[in-house]
Amino acid sequence: MAAGRSRRGWGRAAALAGCCAAIVVLAVVGIAIGREASQRAVLVAPAATPLLYDRNGTFLTQIGHQHADGDGETRVDYGFWTVDGLPERVVQATLALEDRRFWDHPGVDPLALGRAAWQNLTRGRRVSGASTIAMQVARMQNPAPRTLWSKAVEAGTALLLTARYDREAILRHYLRLVPYGNGSHGIAHAARWYLDKPVADLSWAEIALLASVPQSPTAMNPLRGDGLAKAKLRGRRVLETLARQDVVPEPHLAVARRQLAALKPLRPPRRPDALHAVLRLSDTLRGALPAGVTSSDPRIRTTLDLPVQQALATIARRQLAGWRNAGAEQTAVMVVERGSRAVLASLGSSDYGDRHSGAIDFTRIQRSPGSTLKPFIYALALERGRLKPSDVMADLPEGASGIGNADGAFLGPMLPRQALANSRNVPATNLLRDLGLETTFRALRDLGLHDLEVPAESFGLSMAIGSLPTTLDRLMRAYGALAEDGVVADLAWVQGAPRPAGRRVFSPDTARLVTLFLADPMARLPSFPRFGPSEYPFPVALKTGTSQGYRDAWIVAWSGRYMVGVWVGRGDAGTMSQLSGARTAARLAHAVLLRLHGTTPGDLADPGFAPPHDRVPVELCVYGGKRSAGGCGQTLTEWVRPSEMPAVEEAAVLRTGVDGTRLELAMAPAHRAWARGEGYPLAETAAVVSAAPVHLLVSTPEDESRIWRNPEVPAGLQKLALKAVVEPRVPEVVWYVDGRPFAVTDPDVPVFWPVQPGLHRFQLRLPGRPEVSRTIKVVIE
């Protein structure tokens, strides 16, 4: 008996211990579930997906939410639009299907749990679930495999969410997160994506269809015929349920049934062939909606014009095909509306799928800009008073300094209008030298053409002819300062989006002068012939550029309405065969501008841009920069300030000979050597023989200059040109190098000195007279 009682006592003790252990385990599990549920009981959702349209309302793209799925793969989801007010019809249909006692239970429905458990046990398989709206919100915020643990955590989270938030907030959040297939989340996004209407305008048939999709978004895919049939079948059951609950009156039910039966597979909008522009907009807008755009309807109207974009692509592909045999592989084109600076079209390459680096957006790739930076150097010099329209610039050989022109020729004395319109390298580099490398480098950075933090000396004078890299979109922004009276501002990509205010970088006077320089077909002679791709039936200012080795061909051109930028080149930065900006980019821009204006080459329009204020037109002699009185041959009309009116030159061209039929050119001393070399008949002035003082100047090389020898050139061929300016003219001068006589020569004829490393001094003297020039110091390395 005692033994029996002992065994029963041990049994009760063991049972009690087992019960206690189970309670402890349940408590630990409950605490763990509660802790995890409390961390998840917060309503969170990805940012609303913007839908982007062009300026005419045509769909462009939507910017989705990227995240990693359970397998580590990146996927993109769309939607998550907020629901500001709960649309009554949508709410009734959703609750009828998902959670009939939503307004009554605490987040978990015990009746639904019991029913689901009984059905699943009696039938031996899962027939129905018991997830409430709050439990589905918990699962959608933290997706996990459907295990018992996951269900317990979801239930705990649902209880806490319902206790923490009001039920309308939970329902709104559900309608924001619920998946509607094909990446769409939320009823507001689904209504716009599938049906292109606001959720408040959905009919009972459309509500029943969309309310069915979340049950199985893949099986009930409304974009497929079989999926739509299944969604319709479930939608009819939704309508019947709503009718039984007296939500849908019988007359409305009959209409809804007919409409539901008549629905065809839905066709959401398709993204157009403008992938680079779409990706650019996605980068611009990712992470934040523009001001005035709400998360409940984040439709965004961009500045792009799809018909212009498509026309641009067609023109670019057709023209590029004609240049491929010469090595061109890609092109990029941008069109910007004048005034608003709205980007109407942006073509990053000829085709995103092109095997020749088509996936690269060349509007954003840094390349050598060739001569396209020259207008800003001229503008800076005009702005700072270092240049006037009537100044004479010298396009003359620079000797061992290594600066030449693309055509290998030199055009001699030129007005600034001619020098820039002809894109001469020597005047531009001389102007850059005068302004200073650092000053110009900072000014170009201030224009947004680069953001480099390196010494300006690393680019040197070649900054004027393409060594400073930039991008097409930066060029377009900077050229806007010339086209828009001196104000630089960001390009606009989104209609109505706030932008930083424009900033004045040049005076209107400067911007208009440079525009007139670049819009004058006569000023482009002789480098750019008339009636080619640089001439239009309406006013157009333009600047071409070609980088070293024909690696890049450029143009930026603007009319009164549009600005067009073009780049042609290769993805590998390889060379092309003689494809310059004037031969390629200019032709493409010409076709684009004619298409934009809707004109043909035979049409005519006003031939000029607005002139600067407070300036008057004056006919200037091209060789001397003075006002013409009819006796200086070639002239150009220029706009000058009355206070800077040049003197009149009456005899730049002289008639000599017995009968006055010989024409001779009166040339300034600094330009006589060039003119003689070009075969111009010069008016020779008598040599000075009196004791009148003579002014001697060493014009080349410049004082304190540093010159590098070319290691690829034989030593015997490396020579430095020595040039003199003598007023009045004398028969001969003596060149001294390092204090010793080197050569006696005509002052109009350059002398070439074999370069030697080290510091050297150069000076001019007159034979038998005391006059001497200033000593010029040069370092040869």
C-alpha positions in Angstrom: 0.0 0.0 0.0 2.8 2.4 1.0 4.6 1.6 -2.2 1.4 2.3 -4.2 0.9 5.6 -2.5 4.5 6.4 -3.1 4.2 5.7 -6.9 0.9 7.7 -7.1 2.7 10.6 -5.3 5.6 10.5 -7.7 3.1 10.4 -10.6 1.3 13.5 -9.3 4.6 15.3 -8.8 5.7 14.4 -12.3 2.4 15.6 -13.8 2.6 18.8 -11.8 6.2 19.3 -12.9 5.3 18.6 -16.5 2.4 21.1 -16.3 4.7 23.7 -14.8 7.2 23.1 -17.5 4.6 23.5 -20.2 3.4 26.7 -18.6 7.0 28.0 -18.5 7.5 27.0 -22.1 4.2 28.6 -23.1 5.1 31.7 -21.1 8.5 31.9 -22.8 7.0 31.4 -26.2 4.3 34.0 -25.4 6.9 36.5 -24.3 8.9 35.9 -27.5 5.9 36.3 -29.6 4.9 39.4 -27.7 8.3 41.0 -28.1 8.5 40.4 -31.8 4.9 41.5 -32.3 5.5 44.7 -30.4 8.4 45.5 -32.7 6.3 45.0 -35.8 3.1 46.7 -34.6 3.8 49.9 -36.6 2.2 50.9 -39.9 5.0 51.2 -42.4 4.9 51.2 -46.2 7.3 52.0 -49.1 7.0 55.5 -50.7 4.2 55.9 -53.3 5.3 55.1 -56.8 5.1 58.1 -59.1 3.6 57.7 -62.6 5.4 59.8 -65.1 3.8 61.4 -68.2 5.1 63.6 -71.0 3.9 67.2 -71.3 0.9 66.0 -73.4 -0.3 63.4 -70.9 1.2 60.3 -72.6 2.5 57.6 -70.2 6.3 57.4 -69.8 7.1 55.2 -66.8 6.6 54.5 -63.1 9.3 54.6 -60.5 9.1 51.4 -58.4 10.4 50.3 -55.0 13.4 48.1 -55.2 14.1 45.4 -52.6 15.6 42.0 -52.2 13.2 39.0 -52.0 13.7 35.9 -49.9 16.2 34.4 -52.5 18.3 37.6 -52.5 17.1 38.6 -55.9 16.2 42.2 -56.5 12.6 42.8 -57.4 10.6 46.0 -58.1 7.2 46.7 -56.7 4.9 49.5 -57.6 2.0 51.4 -56.1 1.6 52.0 -52.4 -0.5 55.1 -53.0 -2.3 56.3 -49.9 -6.1 56.4 -49.6 -7.1 59.7 -48.2 -10.7 59.0 -47.7 -12.1 55.5 -47.5 -14.2 54.9 -50.7 -17.4 53.3 -49.4 -18.0 50.9 -52.2 -14.4 49.6 -52.1 -14.5 49.2 -48.3 -17.8 47.2 -48.5 -16.5 44.9 -51.2 -13.1 44.4 -49.4 -14.6 43.6 -46.0 -17.2 41.2 -47.6 -14.4 39.1 -49.0 -11.6 39.6 -46.4 -13.0 40.4 -42.9 -16.7 40.6 -42.3 -16.4 41.3 -38.6 -13.6 43.9 -39.1 -15.3 46.6 -37.0 -16.0 44.3 -34.1 -13.1 41.9 -33.3 -9.9 43.1 -31.6 -7.6 42.3 -34.6 -8.1 38.5 -34.5 -11.5 36.9 -35.3 -12.1 33.9 -33.0 -15.2 32.8 -35.0 -13.2 32.8 -38.2 -10.4 30.9 -36.5 -12.8 28.3 -35.2 -14.5 27.9 -38.6 -11.2 27.6 -40.4 -9.8 25.0 -37.9 -13.0 22.9 -38.2 -13.0 23.0 -42.0 -9.4 22.2 -42.3 -9.5 19.3 -39.8 -12.7 17.7 -41.2 -11.6 17.9 -44.8 -7.9 16.9 -44.1 -6.5 19.9 -46.0 -6.4 23.7 -45.9 -9.8 25.0 -47.1 -9.9 28.5 -45.7 -7.8 30.8 -43.7 -8.8 33.1 -40.9 -6.5 36.1 -41.5 -8.2 39.4 -40.6 -7.3 42.7 -42.3 -5.0 43.5 -39.4 -3.3 40.1 -39.7 -2.8 40.6 -43.5 -1.3 44.0 -42.8 1.2 42.4 -40.4 2.1 39.8 -43.0 2.4 42.2 -45.9 4.7 44.4 -43.8 6.9 41.4 -42.8 6.5 38.6 -45.3 7.5 35.2 -44.0 6.8 31.5 -44.7 3.3 30.4 -43.4 4.4 28.5 -40.4 2.6 28.2 -37.0 5.2 30.6 -35.5 4.6 33.2 -38.3 0.8 33.0 -37.8 1.2 33.4 -34.1 3.4 36.5 -34.5 1.0 37.9 -37.1 -1.9 37.4 -34.7 0.0 39.1 -31.9 0.9 42.0 -34.2 -2.7 42.3 -35.4 -3.9 42.6 -31.8 -1.4 45.3 -31.0 -2.0 47.2 -34.2 -5.8 47.3 -33.5 -5.1 48.5 -30.0 -2.6 51.1 -31.1 -4.4 52.5 -34.2 -8.0 53.2 -35.1 -9.6 50.8 -37.5 -9.9 53.3 -40.4 -6.1 53.8 -40.3 -5.6 50.0 -40.5 -8.1 49.7 -43.3 -6.5 52.5 -45.2 -3.1 50.9 -44.8 -4.4 47.6 -46.0 -5.8 49.3 -49.1 -2.3 50.8 -49.6 -0.4 47.5 -49.4 -2.6 44.9 -50.8 -1.2 43.4 -54.0 -3.2 43.5 -57.2 -0.8 41.6 -59.4 1.8 42.6 -62.0 3.7 44.5 -59.2 0.8 46.8 -58.4 0.0 47.4 -54.8 -2.9 49.4 -53.4 -6.4 50.0 -54.7 -5.6 53.6 -55.8 -2.6 52.6 -57.9 -4.4 49.5 -59.3 -7.4 51.7 -60.4 -5.1 54.1 -62.2 -2.7 51.4 -63.6 -5.3 49.0 -64.9 -8.3 51.3 -65.6 -6.8 54.8 -65.8 -9.3 56.3 -63.4 -9.4 57.4 -59.7 -10.6 54.9 -57.2 -13.6 57.0 -56.4 -14.8 56.6 -60.0 -14.8 52.8 -60.0 -18.0 51.0 -60.9 -19.4 48.1 -59.0 -18.2 45.7 -61.7 -14.6 47.2 -61.6 -14.6 47.1 -57.8 -15.7 43.4 -57.8 -13.0 42.5 -60.3 -10.2 44.3 -58.5 -11.3 43.1 -55.1 -11.0 39.5 -56.4 -7.4 39.8 -57.6 -5.6 39.9 -54.1 -7.0 36.4 -53.3 -4.5 35.1 -55.9 -2.8 37.8 -58.0 -1.0 35.3 -60.2 -4.0 33.1 -60.9 -6.3 36.0 -61.4 -4.0 38.2 -63.5 -6.4 40.5 -65.3 -3.9 41.0 -68.1 -4.3 37.4 -69.3 -7.5 35.9 -70.7 -7.5 32.9 -68.3 -6.7 35.1 -65.3 -9.4 37.6 -66.2 -12.0 34.7 -66.5 -11.1 33.5 -63.0 -11.2 37.1 -61.6 -14.7 37.6 -63.2 -15.9 34.4 -61.7 -14.9 35.5 -58.2 -16.2 38.9 -59.0 -19.7 37.6 -59.6 -19.5 35.9 -56.2 -18.5 39.2 -54.7 -21.5 40.9 -56.3 -23.8 38.2 -55.0 -22.4 38.5 -51.5 -22.9 42.3 -51.6 -26.4 41.9 -52.8 -27.2 39.5 -50.0 -25.9 42.1 -47.5 -28.2 44.7 -49.2 -25.1 46.8 -50.2 -25.8 46.6 -53.9 -29.4 47.2 -54.9 -31.0 44.8 -57.4 -31.1 47.3 -60.3 -27.4 48.1 -59.8 -26.5 44.4 -59.5 -28.0 43.7 -62.9 -25.9 46.5 -64.5 -22.8 45.4 -62.6 -23.2 41.8 -63.8 -23.5 42.9 -67.5 -20.5 45.2 -67.1 -18.4 42.6 -65.5 -19.2 40.0 -68.2 -18.3 42.6 -70.9 -14.8 43.4 -69.5 -12.0 42.5 -71.8 -8.3 41.8 -70.7 -6.9 45.0 -69.4 -4.1 46.8 -71.1 -1.9 49.0 -68.9 0.1 51.8 -70.6 3.4 50.8 -72.2 6.6 52.6 -71.7 7.8 54.3 -74.9 11.2 54.0 -76.6 12.9 56.7 -74.6 14.7 54.6 -72.0 17.6 57.0 -71.3 15.3 59.9 -70.7 13.1 57.7 -68.5 16.1 56.6 -66.5 17.2 60.2 -66.1 13.8 61.2 -64.8 13.8 58.2 -62.4 17.2 59.3 -61.0 15.9 62.8 -60.7 12.7 61.9 -58.8 13.8 58.8 -56.9 13.3 59.2 -53.1 11.0 62.3 -53.1 7.9 63.6 -54.8 8.0 67.1 -56.2 6.3 69.8 -54.3 2.5 69.8 -54.9 2.4 66.1 -55.8 0.6 63.9 -53.1 1.2 60.3 -52.3 -2.5 59.6 -52.9 -2.2 60.6 -56.6 1.5 60.9 -57.5 1.1 61.5 -61.2 3.8 63.7 -62.5 3.8 65.7 -65.8 7.3 66.0 -67.1 8.7 68.4 -69.7 9.4 65.8 -72.3 7.5 65.8 -75.5 7.2 62.3 -76.9 6.5 63.2 -80.5 9.7 65.4 -80.4 11.6 62.6 -78.7 10.5 60.0 -81.3 11.3 62.4 -84.2 14.7 63.0 -82.7 15.4 59.3 -82.5 14.4 58.7 -86.1 16.6 61.6 -87.4 19.6 60.6 -85.3 19.5 56.9 -86.3 19.1 57.8 -90.0 22.0 60.2 -90.0 24.3 58.1 -87.8 23.9 55.2 -90.2 25.6 57.4 -92.9 28.7 58.0 -90.7 29.3 54.5 -89.3 31.7 53.6 -92.1 33.8 56.6 -91.0 34.0 55.3 -87.4 31.1 57.0 -85.8 29.2 54.6 -83.5 27.0 56.7 -81.2 25.2 60.0 -80.9 23.4 61.9 -78.2 21.0 64.8 -78.7 19.1 67.1 -76.4 16.4 69.7 -77.2 15.6 72.4 -74.7 12.8 75.0 -75.0 14.0 78.6 -74.9 12.8 80.7 -72.0 11.4 77.9 -69.8 14.6 75.8 -70.3 12.4 72.7 -70.3 13.9 69.6 -71.7 11.7 68.5 -74.6 13.8 65.5 -75.7 16.9 63.7 -74.5 18.4 61.0 -76.6 21.3 59.3 -74.7 22.3 57.0 -77.6 21.0 56.0 -81.0 19.4 52.9 -79.4 19.6 51.5 -75.8 20.0 48.0 -77.3 22.8 49.0 -79.8 25.8 46.8 -79.3 28.0 49.8 -79.7 27.7 51.1 -76.1 24.0 51.8 -76.6 23.2 51.4 -72.9 25.4 54.4 -72.1 23.7 57.7 -71.7 26.1 60.0 -73.6 24.4 63.2 -72.5 25.9 62.5 -69.1 29.4 61.2 -70.1 32.4 63.5 -69.8 34.2 63.9 -73.1 36.6 66.5 -74.7 34.4 69.4 -75.8 36.7 70.6 -78.6 36.0 74.3 -79.3 32.6 74.5 -77.7 34.1 76.3 -74.6 35.5 79.1 -76.7 32.3 81.3 -76.5 32.6 81.4 -72.7 36.2 82.6 -72.9 35.1 85.4 -75.3 32.2 86.2 -73.0 34.4 86.4 -70.0 36.9 88.7 -71.8 34.0 91.0 -72.9 32.5 91.0 -69.4 35.8 92.0 -67.8 36.7 94.7 -70.3 39.6 92.7 -71.8 38.0 92.7 -75.2 35.9 95.0 -77.4 34.1 94.1 -80.6 36.3 96.5 -82.5 39.6 95.0 -81.2 41.9 93.2 -83.7 42.9 89.7 -82.8 45.8 87.9 -84.4 45.4 84.5 -85.9 49.2 84.1 -86.5 51.6 81.2 -86.0 52.8 80.8 -82.5 56.0 79.0 -83.2 57.2 76.5 -80.6 54.2 77.2 -78.3 52.5 74.4 -80.2 49.2 76.2 -80.9 47.8 75.9 -84.4 44.4 75.7 -86.1 42.5 72.6 -87.2 43.0 73.5 -90.9 46.7 74.2 -90.5 46.3 77.7 -91.8 46.3 81.2 -90.2 43.9 83.9 -91.2 45.9 86.9 -89.8 44.2 89.9 -88.1 40.6 89.4 -87.3 37.7 91.0 -85.4 36.5 89.0 -82.4 33.3 88.2 -84.3 35.3 86.5 -87.0 37.8 84.8 -84.7 35.0 83.2 -82.7 32.7 82.4 -85.7 35.7 80.8 -87.5 36.6 79.0 -84.3 40.3 80.0 -84.6 42.5 78.4 -81.9 45.2 80.9 -81.7 43.1 84.0 -80.8 41.2 81.9 -78.3 44.3 80.7 -76.6 45.8 84.2 -76.6 42.7 85.5 -75.0 42.8 82.7 -72.4 46.5 83.6 -71.7 45.4 87.2 -71.2 42.6 86.3 -68.8 44.6 83.9 -66.8 44.3 80.1 -66.5 43.0 80.1 -63.0 40.5 82.9 -63.6 39.1 81.1 -66.6 39.1 77.7 -64.9 37.0 79.1 -62.0 34.6 80.9 -64.4 34.0 77.7 -66.3 33.4 75.9 -63.0 31.0 78.7 -61.9 29.0 78.0 -65.2 28.7 74.4 -64.2 30.8 73.1 -67.0 33.0 71.1 -64.6 33.4 70.4 -60.9 37.1 69.6 -60.8 39.3 70.5 -57.9 42.6 70.5 -59.6 45.2 73.2 -60.6 44.2 75.0 -63.8 47.8 74.5 -64.9 47.1 70.8 -65.4 45.1 71.8 -68.5 47.1 74.8 -69.6 46.2 76.8 -72.7 44.7 73.7 -74.3 41.7 74.4 -72.1 40.5 76.6 -74.9 40.5 73.8 -77.5 39.1 70.9 -75.6 41.3 69.5 -72.8 38.8 70.3 -70.1 36.2 67.5 -70.1 32.5 68.2 -69.8 29.1 66.6 -70.7 26.4 67.5 -73.2 23.9 68.3 -70.5 26.4 70.6 -68.8 27.0 72.3 -72.1 23.3 72.8 -72.6 22.9 74.4 -69.2 25.9 76.7 -69.7 24.9 77.8 -73.2 21.6 78.7 -71.7 23.4 81.7 -70.1 24.3 83.0 -73.6 20.9 82.3 -75.1 19.0 83.8 -72.1 20.7 87.2 -71.7 23.4 86.1 -69.3 21.4 84.1 -66.7 22.4 80.5 -66.0 19.8 78.2 -64.6 19.1 74.5 -64.2 17.3 72.7 -67.0 13.7 71.7 -66.2 12.7 68.1 -66.4 9.4 68.2 -64.4 6.5 70.7 -65.0 5.8 72.9 -62.1 8.7 71.5 -60.0 10.5 74.2 -58.0 14.0 75.0 -59.2 16.7 77.2 -57.8 16.4 80.8 -59.2 18.6 81.6 -62.2 21.9 83.4 -61.5 23.4 86.1 -63.6 26.9 85.2 -64.8 27.1 87.6 -67.8 25.5 90.9 -68.6 22.8 91.0 -71.2 25.2 93.1 -73.3 27.8 90.3 -73.3 25.4 87.5 -73.9 23.8 89.2 -76.9 27.2 90.2 -78.4 28.4 86.6 -78.3 25.1 85.4 -79.7 25.4 87.8 -82.6 29.0 86.6 -83.2 27.8 83.0 -83.4 24.7 83.8 -85.6 26.5 85.7 -88.4 27.0 83.5 -91.5 29.3 86.1 -93.1 31.5 86.1 -90.0 32.1 82.3 -90.4 33.9 82.8 -93.7 36.2 81.4 -94.9 36.3 78.4 -92.4 32.6 77.5 -92.8 31.2 78.0 -96.3 27.8 79.6 -96.9 24.6 77.6 -97.4 25.8 74.5 -95.6 24.5 72.9 -92.4 25.4 76.0 -90.4 22.9 78.2 -92.3 19.2 78.3 -91.6 16.1 80.1 -92.9 15.6 81.6 -89.5 18.0 83.1 -86.9 20.3 80.5 -85.4 23.4 81.0 -83.3 25.7 78.0 -83.2 29.1 76.7 -82.1 30.7 73.5 -83.3 33.5 71.6 -81.7 35.8 68.7 -82.6 38.2 67.0 -80.2 41.7 65.9 -80.9 41.9 63.0 -83.3 38.2 63.4 -84.3 37.1 61.5 -81.2 34.2 63.8 -80.5 32.0 66.0 -82.7 29.8 68.6 -81.1 27.4 71.4 -81.7 25.2 73.6 -79.6 22.7 75.7 -81.6 19.8 77.9 -80.6 17.0 79.7 -82.4 14.4 82.0 -80.9 12.4 79.0 -79.7 14.7 76.0 -79.1 18.2 75.0 -78.1 19.7 71.8 -79.6 22.9 70.0 -78.5 24.5 67.1 -80.4 27.4 64.8 -79.7 28.7 62.2 -82.1 31.5 59.8 -81.3 32.3 56.3 -80.0 31.8 54.6 -76.7 35.4 53.5 -76.6 36.6 57.1 -77.2 38.3 55.9 -80.4 39.0 58.1 -83.4 36.8 58.7 -86.3 37.8 59.4 -89.9 37.7 63.2 -90.5 34.2 63.5 -88.9 34.2 67.0 -87.4 31.4 68.8 -85.7 30.7 70.8 -88.8 30.3 67.6 -90.9 28.2 65.5 -88.5 26.8 67.2 -85.4 25.9 70.3 -87.4 24.0 68.3 -90.0 22.0 66.5 -87.3 21.2 69.7 -85.4 20.2 71.3 -88.7 17.7 68.5 -89.4 16.3 68.6 -85.9 15.8 72.4 -85.8 14.1 72.4 -89.2 11.8 69.6 -87.9 11.1 71.6 -84.7 10.3 74.8 -86.6 8.3 73.0 -89.3 10.2 74.9 -92.0 12.0 73.9 -95.1 15.3 75.4 -96.4 13.4 77.6 -98.9 11.5 79.5 -96.2 12.7 82.9 -94.9 12.5 84.6 -91.6 13.8 87.5 -89.7 17.6 87.2 -90.1 18.8 88.4 -86.7 18.7 88.1 -82.9 18.1 91.2 -80.7 21.1 93.4 -80.4 22.6 94.7 -77.1 21.1 97.7 -75.6 22.9 101.1 -75.9 25.0 100.0 -78.8 24.8 101.1 -82.4 25.7 99.2 -85.6 28.9 100.3 -87.3 30.7 99.1 -90.4 34.3 98.1 -89.4 37.3 97.3 -91.4 38.2 93.7 -90.7 41.9 94.2 -90.7 42.2 97.3 -88.6 39.0 97.4 -86.5 38.4 101.0 -87.5 35.2 102.5 -89.0 35.1 102.2 -92.7 34.9 105.2 -95.0 34.7 103.0 -98.1 38.4 102.5 -98.5 39.3 99.5 -96.5 38.0 96.6 -98.6 36.4 93.8 -96.5 34.1 95.0 -93.7 31.7 93.6 -91.1 28.9 95.3 -89.2 29.5 95.3 -85.5 27.6 96.7 -82.5 29.7 99.2 -80.5 29.1 101.6 -77.7 29.0 105.3 -78.7 31.7 105.9 -76.1 34.0 103.3 -77.7 33.5 104.4 -81.3 36.6 103.6 -83.3 38.4 106.1 -85.4 37.7 106.3 -89.1 40.2 104.4 -91.4 40.1 105.9 -94.8 43.0 104.3 -96.5 43.4 100.7 -95.4 43.4 99.7 -99.1 45.6 102.0 -101.3 45.5 102.5 -105.0 49.0 102.8 -106.4 50.7 102.7 -109.7 50.7 105.2 -112.6 47.0 104.7 -113.4 45.9 103.9 -109.8 44.8 100.3 -110.6 47.2 98.5 -108.2 45.6 97.8 -104.8 47.9 97.5 -101.8 46.9 96.7 -98.3 48.1 99.0 -95.4 48.8 96.5 -92.6 49.8 97.0 -89.0 53.5 96.2 -88.3 52.6 93.1 -86.2 50.7 91.6 -89.1 52.9 92.5 -92.0 55.0 89.2 -91.9 51.8 87.2 -92.1 50.4 89.3 -95.0 53.6 89.0 -97.0 53.6 85.3 -96.5 50.1 85.0 -97.7 50.9 87.0 -100.9 49.0 90.2 -100.1 50.3 93.2 -101.9 51.5 95.5 -99.1 51.7 99.2 -99.2 55.4 99.7 -98.3 56.2 102.7 -96.1 59.5 104.4 -96.3 62.1 103.3 -93.9 63.0 105.7 -91.1 66.4 107.5 -91.7 65.9 110.4 -89.4 66.7 110.6 -85.7 63.1 110.3 -84.7 62.6 107.7 -81.9 61.7 104.1 -82.9 59.6 101.9 -80.7 60.8 98.3 -80.5 58.8 95.4 -79.2 59.3 91.6 -79.0 55.9 90.2 -79.7 56.9 86.5 -79.7 57.8 84.9 -77.4 56.0 86.3 -74.4 57.9 87.5 -71.3 58.2 85.0 -68.4 56.8 82.2 -70.6 57.8 78.5 -70.2 58.2 76.4 -73.3 58.5 72.6 -73.4 60.5 70.9 -76.2 58.7 68.1 -78.1 60.7 64.9 -77.4 59.3 63.4 -80.6 60.8 66.1 -82.8 64.5 65.9 -83.7 66.6 68.5 -81.9 67.7 70.2 -85.1 64.1 71.0 -86.0 63.0 72.4 -82.7 63.1 76.2 -83.2 61.4 79.2 -81.6 59.9 81.9 -83.7 61.1 85.4 -82.8 58.8 88.2 -84.0 59.1 92.0 -83.8 56.8 95.0 -83.9 58.6 98.2 -84.9 57.0 101.6 -85.2 57.8 103.4 -87.5 59.3 101.0 -89.9 63.1 100.7 -90.2 65.1 98.8 -92.7 66.5 96.2 -90.3 66.8 95.2 -86.6 69.3 93.1 -84.7 68.1 90.2 -82.5 70.2 89.6 -79.3 69.9 86.3 -77.5 71.5 86.0 -74.0 73.3 89.3 -74.6 74.9 88.3 -78.0 73.9 89.3 -81.5 72.0 86.4 -83.2 70.6 87.8 -86.5 70.1 90.9 -88.5 66.8 90.9 -90.3 63.8 92.9 -91.8 61.5 93.6 -88.8 58.5 92.1 -90.7 60.3 88.8 -91.1 60.3 86.3 -88.2 63.6 84.7 -87.2 63.8 81.1 -85.9 66.2 80.4 -83.0 67.3 76.7 -82.3 65.9 76.1 -78.8 68.2 75.1 -76.0 67.3 74.2 -72.4 67.6 76.7 -69.7 66.8 80.4 -69.1 67.2 82.7 -72.1 66.9 86.5 -72.7 65.8 88.1 -76.0 66.1 91.7 -77.1 65.8 93.9 -80.2 68.3 96.7 -81.1 68.8 99.1 -84.0 72.1 99.0 -85.8 74.1 102.1 -84.9 71.3 103.6 -82.7 70.6 103.6 -79.0 67.0 102.3 -79.1 66.5 98.8 -77.5 63.5 96.8 -76.6 62.5 95.4 -73.2 64.3 92.1 -72.4 62.1 89.1 -72.7 62.9 86.1 -70.4 61.9 82.6 -71.5 62.6 79.2 -69.9 63.1 76.2 -72.3 62.5 72.8 -70.7 
